Structures are given as structure tokens and as C-alpha cells.
């Protein structure tokens, strides 16, 4: 090994543990799509997979639905009631 290269120092968490934590967060938490009532409720991972597989259709549908008053709420174990993330149009 060359002595001219800088040493990579880890602060206790590797990239593998960060990836595991990311996937556990998107599997444990849910996304809810609602307007006046709830349309569907599914894990974030499933929502992302569906959105990516149907990219040409899903992105315009999501954008148009936001203009029509549909609310997307991310919640679950990692998001207590006070810290839920909500995407909705302004009133």
C-alpha cells in the first residue's frame, strides 16, 4: 500500500450500515394518499418501486393530483405525529 495516499477514517458507521438504516426506514414507514378520505396507505418502499416502474405516468399524475387537492403524508415509527411530513396544496 502506498504511504502517499490519505487514510480513510470512519466515524463508527460504514456505508453498509447507512444503507441498511435507509432501507429499514423506508420499509417501516408508510405513505398515505388522501383528499377527503384515504385513497391508499402503503410502505414507502412499495410506493417508490411503483413510481419508478411507471415513471412516465406516475410523475405527471402525482403533480396533477397535488394541484387537485390530494395530500401525501409520510408517517410511521420514525415520524411521530408532530413530525409527519405532508405534501399538500396551500389553501
C-alpha distance (Angstrom), angle and dihedral (degrees) to the residues before:
residue distance angle dihedral
X1 . . .
X2 3.78 . .
X3 3.80 117.0 .
X4 3.82 90.9 -149.9
X5 3.79 94.1 69.8
X6 3.80 118.2 90.7
X7 3.77 117.2 -111.8
X8 3.78 115.6 -112.6
X9 3.78 108.1 -128.1
X10 3.79 119.7 -161.5
X11 3.78 120.7 -152.4
X12 3.79 92.2 -144.8
X13 3.78 99.9 -76.3
X14 3.77 123.6 85.4
X15 3.77 127.6 -154.6
X16 3.81 88.7 -106.5
X17 3.80 92.7 58.2
X18 3.81 90.7 47.9
X19 3.80 90.9 52.1
X20 3.83 90.7 48.7
X21 3.81 90.5 49.9
X22 3.82 91.2 48.8
X23 3.81 93.0 51.9
X24 3.80 92.5 45.0
X25 3.81 90.1 52.6
X26 3.82 93.9 50.3
X27 3.81 91.2 45.9
X28 3.84 96.4 47.2
X29 3.82 96.3 46.9
X30 3.79 129.6 66.4
X31 3.76 139.6 -145.8
X32 3.79 119.6 -139.6
X33 3.79 122.8 -160.8
X34 3.80 113.8 -160.1
X35 3.78 145.0 149.2
X36 3.79 114.3 172.3
X37 3.81 89.3 -20.0
X38 3.81 133.7 15.9
X39 3.84 114.3 -82.6
X40 3.79 96.8 -173.8
X41 3.78 143.7 -22.7
X42 3.83 121.1 -153.7
X43 3.81 141.9 149.7
X44 3.81 114.1 -79.4
X45 3.81 90.6 -121.3
X46 3.82 92.3 58.1
X47 3.82 91.0 46.6
X48 3.82 91.2 51.3
X49 3.81 92.9 47.8
X50 3.80 92.1 50.5
X51 3.82 91.8 45.3
X52 3.81 92.1 50.1
X53 3.81 94.9 45.5
X54 3.81 91.6 50.3
X55 3.81 95.7 34.9
X56 3.82 98.6 145.8
X57 3.80 91.5 52.3
X58 3.80 103.9 31.8
X59 3.82 100.7 52.7
X60 3.85 95.0 54.5
X61 3.83 90.3 42.5
X62 3.82 91.8 52.0
X63 3.81 92.2 47.6
X64 3.81 93.9 47.0
X65 3.81 91.4 46.0
X66 3.82 90.5 54.9
X67 3.82 89.1 56.8
X68 3.82 89.4 49.8
X69 3.80 94.4 56.1
X70 3.80 101.7 -96.7
X71 3.81 113.3 150.3
X72 3.82 124.5 -145.5
X73 3.82 113.1 -159.8
X74 3.81 124.8 -173.8
X75 3.79 114.0 -158.3
X76 3.77 144.1 139.6
X77 3.79 140.3 106.7
X78 3.80 94.6 -24.4
X79 3.80 94.6 44.3
X80 3.80 113.1 59.0
X81 3.81 117.2 -157.0
X82 3.81 92.5 -91.9
X83 3.82 93.6 50.7
X84 3.81 101.1 46.2
X85 3.78 114.2 138.9
X86 3.80 112.5 -130.6
X87 3.80 128.8 -174.7
X88 3.78 110.3 -163.6
X89 3.80 138.2 138.4
X90 3.78 119.2 -92.9
X91 3.80 117.7 -104.5
